[in-house]
């Protein structure tokens, strides 16, 4: 597995940090996790064609994690793309179909993709769910952010695993999902002492990393307030691995 971090920011525009998105490459498969604003441009900058994305996993419906879905669907309607595009799947929390239909209501036919080209898949938002795909196994887990928020655990053919939290506050569910993982990618939105419900601070992220006994911890989803602080230093105070 090869994992490329496309964006570690939030809804706040920053010239040096894009909105949330991860690209996973397993053999010939290219898979996205979240599509914040500018994701397609980030893909282009590393030489990955948007029409080669095989699957997209959405953690929740906030604009900083989904805005470039509009761009993707609109770009897919480009006639040369429609001729060559292979079938792809968008997977998200229960309610994603309704979310997409509301976008289509706003944009009209410009987001309509032929059903034989695009599949939609919804995952449970009340309990964990396991799915097997080409080259990987996925476990989804509801987490503490919105009623439709999911974290994902991905296991590749070699047995290596990583967990992507999406947005979440501290909860047992993310600890359990990440237990023993090779890599845990956690949001880290606000500074210690200025925490917001449904989000993590550096020390909380470190605590989750320690409790889950992950082998490696990677932080993302930084608001400007936390970027002004010693994120790594605060996180290490609660890390015991």
N, C-alpha and C positions, 0 to 999 in steps of 0.2 A: 504494500500500500504506500502511496505517496500522497501527502496532505499538504496543500498550499493554502495559506491564510490570505484571503483576498481583502478582508476588511476587519478591523478591530474597533471601529468607532461606534457611534450611536446616531441619533437623529440630528445632532449638532454638526453642521458642516465644518470640516477641518481640511486644510490643504494637504496635510501629510498623513491622513488616516481616513480610510474609506469606511463605509457602513458595513454591518456584519454580513459576511459570507465566507464559506469554506469550499474549496474544490478538492474532491477526493478522486485520485486516479488509481484504479485497480486493473492491471492489464490493459484491455482496450476500452474499459468503461470510464466515463467521466461523469461525476456525480456532484451536485451542488447541495450544500446545506445553507438555507436562507439566501435571500436575494435582496439585500439592502440597495439603496440608490447607488448607481454607478457600477454595479456588479458586472454588467456586460462590458463596460469599458475596461475594468480590471482584467477580465478574461482576455480581451483583445491585447492588452499590454504585455501579457505573458505568452501570446501566440496560441491561445485556445479559442477555437471557433464556437460561437454560441449554439450553432446548429448541430454540434456534435455532443451536446449534453444529453445523456441518456435518462437521467432521473434527477428530480429536485425534491428535497425534503424541506418542509417548512416547519419551523418550531412554534410559531404563533403568528397572529395576523397584524401586528403593529407595522406601520409604514417603514420603519427603519430596517425591518426584516423581510419586507415583501414588495417594496415599491418597484423594483426592477422586473417583477413579474409582468407588469404592464408593458414595459419596454420589450421583454422577451416575446410576448405573444404578438405584439405589433410587428416586431422584426420578423417573426416567423411567417407572417402573411406576405412578406416580400416575395413576389412571384418566383424568382430563381430559388429561393429557400424552400418554398412549397413544393417545387419539383424534386428537390434532392433530399429533403428532410426525412429521416427515419423516425419511426414512432418513439415517443418519449412519454414519461410518466411524471406527474406531480403528485407527491404524497404529503399530506398534512393532517392536522388534527380534525376530529369530527367537527363539521361546520364549514369545512373548506369549500365545498360545493356552493353553499349559500354565499360565502364570501366572494367567490369568483363570479357568481351570477350577478351580484351587486356591482362588481367592477364592470361587467359587460353591460349592465343597465346604464352605467354612466358613459361608457365609451362606444356603445353600439357595436356594429359589425366589425369594428377594427380589432377586436379581441377574439373574434370567432375563429377557432381552429378546427379543421375537420376531425370528427371523432375517431377516424381510423389512424390519425396521426398523433393524437394526444389522449392519454388516459388519466383519469383522476382517481385517487385512492385516499380514503379517509381512515384514520386510526383512532382507537378508543381514547377518550379523555377521562375515563373513570378508573382505568386499571392498565397495567402494562400489557403490551401486545408484542408478539414475536412474528417476524416475517423472514422468509428466505428469498433472496434475490440472486441474480447472476453474480458470482464472485464474493458474496457477502451475506451475513446474517445481521438483522437489525432488531433491536429491542427498543420500543418506545416506552416512555414513562411520563405520566402527568407530573408536573412540578408546580411550585408555588410562584405563579406570576399572574396569569389570567386564567379564566375557566377553560381556555382552549390551548394552554401551553404544554408543549412536550419537550423532553430531552431525549436524545438518541444515543444508544450504544451500538457501535459498529464492530463486527468481527470479520476479519478477512480470511482468506484461504490458509494462511500460515498459522492462524490462531491468535495473531496480534489483534489488540482491540484499542479503540479510543471512544471516549464519551464526549458528546457536545451538549452542553447544558441549555443552549438558547438563553433566554432570560429567566432567572429564578431567584427567589429568596432562599434562605437557609431552610432545608427540609430533609427529613429522613430519606425521602424518595431519591434524591440525587445522590446521596451517600450510598444507598443500596445499589443503584444503577452503576455507579462508578467503581464499585468494590473490586480491587485487584486488577484494574485496567492498566494498560501500558501507558496511556496518555489520557489525561482529563483536561478538557478545555472548558474553563469556567468563566462566566461573566464576572466583571469586577467594576461595578458602575460608579460607586461613590466612596468618598474617604471614610475611614473609621471615624466614628463620632457624628457623622452626617448621613447615616444609612437611611434608605427609603424602603418601605415595605415592598416585597417582591423583587428585590435586588440584593446584590452582595457587595460587601466591602473587602479590602485586601485580607484582613484578619479572618473574616468569615470564610473566604475562599480557601485560605490556608487550613482552617479547621476542617473543612469538607475534604480537602486533599489528604489530610492526616487520618481522618476517620475512615475514609474509603480505602486507604492503603494503596492508592494509585502509585505507579512508578514515576510518573512525571506530571507536572502541573503547568498548564499554559493559561494565562489570563487574557481576556479580551473584553470588548464592550465598555470602553472607558469614556466617561463624560469628562469635560474639561476640568471639573473640580478635582477629580481624583488624579488627573495627569499632573497636577501641581504638587503632588505629594510623593513620598517615597513608597511606591506601591510594593516593590519587591521586599523592602525592609519590613514593612508592616505585615506582609504575608508570611515572611519567614518566621516571625515571632510565634505563629501558631502552627507551623509545619514541624512535624516530628520524623519525617522520613528523609 
